[in-house]
Amino acid sequence: SQQGEEDPQALSIQEGENATMNCSYKTSINNLQWYRQNSGRGLVHLILIRSNEREKHSGRLRVTLDTSKKSSSLLITASRAADTASYFCATVRLAGGGADGLTFGKGTHLIIQP
Amino acid sequence: DTGVSQDPRHKITKRGQNVTFRCDPISEHNRLYWYRQTLGQGPEFLTYFQNEAQLEKSRLLSDRFSAERPKGSFSTLEIQRTEQGDSAMYLCASSLEQGFTEAFFGQGTRLTVV
């Protein structure tokens, strides 16, 4: 089963615009991570935010986490054509809340129009 | 290259045959994960190991699937009596245990059952 649900499922924007993707999850977590996957390739880790953090930045990426709403958002600023990919959120559940394997959502497919 | 490597990259097999995939994780990583991914979906968790111990196994993993990590280093995933529904990308990832850090993914093995 999949823990997270990303929204929207697909997003198409113009180069230079900002892209926002959301993720909702179900159980209490230790941390939440975002990954990118280019077509037919493996996943690449982008950023990790722990349950006691509310916001984190990395380059053009900004991630927020709201544990009361069990949701997270990923913002990519000043998008580029190379950002075209699928983006997945993944959660690590709290120990004792079931096993703590890394569980992925279904992803948001982002297309950046040149 | 010191990343996660998977072998083979592609496998075509006839229905009913057995197949085995190999994953070599990053050497100092003690956690190893297997996922299955079909087109347009997120990675579905199959199983994970901490060192040589298999800590969790998804209900998706029927008794035709078995995974091993005998010495806590490389891992194998075997599918017996393959079915067409087993056609998918099989992804392996590894991570450090402490702090539930990010996972590093291999390029995957694409299985086609004909």
Boltz contact constraints between the chains, C-beta under 6 A:
constraints:
  - contact:
      token1: [A, 2]
      token2: [B, 42]
      max_distance: 6.0
  - contact:
      token1: [A, 30]
      token2: [B, 100]
      max_distance: 6.0
  - contact:
      token1: [A, 31]
      token2: [B, 100]
      max_distance: 6.0
  - contact:
      token1: [A, 33]
      token2: [B, 102]
      max_distance: 6.0
  - contact:
      token1: [A, 42]
      token2: [B, 105]
      max_distance: 6.0
  - contact:
      token1: [A, 42]
      token2: [B, 106]
      max_distance: 6.0
  - contact:
      token1: [A, 42]
      token2: [B, 107]
      max_distance: 6.0
  - contact:
      token1: [A, 42]
      token2: [B, 108]
      max_distance: 6.0
  - contact:
      token1: [A, 43]
      token2: [B, 105]
      max_distance: 6.0
  - contact:
      token1: [A, 45]
      token2: [B, 102]
      max_distance: 6.0
  - contact:
      token1: [A, 48]
      token2: [B, 102]
      max_distance: 6.0
  - contact:
      token1: [A, 88]
      token2: [B, 42]
      max_distance: 6.0
  - contact:
      token1: [A, 92]
      token2: [B, 100]
      max_distance: 6.0
  - contact:
      token1: [A, 99]
      token2: [B, 56]
      max_distance: 6.0
  - contact:
      token1: [A, 101]
      token2: [B, 45]
      max_distance: 6.0
  - contact:
      token1: [A, 101]
      token2: [B, 48]
      max_distance: 6.0
  - contact:
      token1: [A, 101]
      token2: [B, 56]
      max_distance: 6.0
  - contact:
      token1: [A, 102]
      token2: [B, 103]
      max_distance: 6.0
  - contact:
      token1: [A, 103]
      token2: [B, 45]
      max_distance: 6.0
  - contact:
      token1: [A, 104]
      token2: [B, 42]
      max_distance: 6.0
  - contact:
      token1: [A, 104]
      token2: [B, 43]
      max_distance: 6.0
  - contact:
      token1: [A, 105]
      token2: [B, 42]
      max_distance: 6.0
  - contact:
      token1: [A, 106]
      token2: [B, 41]
      max_distance: 6.0
  - contact:
      token1: [A, 106]
      token2: [B, 42]
      max_distance: 6.0
  - contact:
      token1: [A, 107]
      token2: [B, 42]
      max_distance: 6.0
